[in-house]
Amino acid sequence: MSRFKKGGKKEMPGITSSSLSDIVFMLLFFFMVTTQMRETENKVKVTTPEASEVVKLERKDLNSYINIGSPTLPVPMPVSS
């Protein structure tokens, strides 16, 4: 008549998710800081027009960007030996 069990199967404790939100926010902050917003570098000087009103686009997947303007100074290509 022992009060404590000796031997037998011990159950594994459940995984706590208390620090999971901290890890998710750290990853989110890391990717926000290290991500570059511009996809391509402009090769021309662009003057943007001033807008008088804003219209929300219904489908953003139909957008395309064409940059027209005077060319910027060319970047010299590195010479390989």
N, C-alpha and C positions, 0 to 999 in steps of 0.2 A: 504494500500500500504506500507507494512512494508518491510524493506530492508533485515531483517534476519528472517529465519523461526523459529517459536516457536513450539516445539513439533515435532511429526512425527517420522518416523523410522530413527535411526542412524545406519549407516553401520559400521561394525567392520573393523578395519584396517588390512591389510594383514600381515602375519607372515614374519618377515625379516629373511633371512638366512645368514646374514653377520657373525655371530659368529659360524655358524655351522662347518666351517672348523677348527676353533680353538678347538672345542669340539672333533671332529673326531681325530685330531692329538694328543690331550691329551689322549684319550682312546687308540690310537695306541701305544703311548709311554708307557703308563701304562702296557699294555699287553706284550710289548716287554721286559720290565724290570722284570716283575714278572713271566714270563714263563720259565720253566726249559727246557733246550735243550735235556738233556739225558733222554731217556725213561726208561732204566734199568741200574742198577748198576752192573759193572763187578765183577764177583766172582773169576776171575782168573787174573794173571798178564799177560798182553798182550804186546808183543814186535812187533811193526809195521815194516814191511819191507820198505826199501827205494825204491822209484819208479824212473825209468829212463824216462818214458814218461806218458802222461795222455791221456786216451781214454774216450770220453763222452759216457755215457750209453744211449741207445735208449729208453728202458722201465725201469723205476726205480721201478715199482711195482713188478718186478721179483726178486728183491734183497732180500737176507736173510742173517743174521749175525750169525755166529757160533764162539764163543770165545773159543779157545783151548789154554791151558797153565797150569802152576803150580798154585795151589789154593792159594788165599790170606789168611791171618789170619781170622779165623771165628769170626763173631761178636757175643758176648755172648747175649743170649736171656734174657729179663727181667723176673725176678721171680715174679709171682703174689702170693699174700697172701690170 
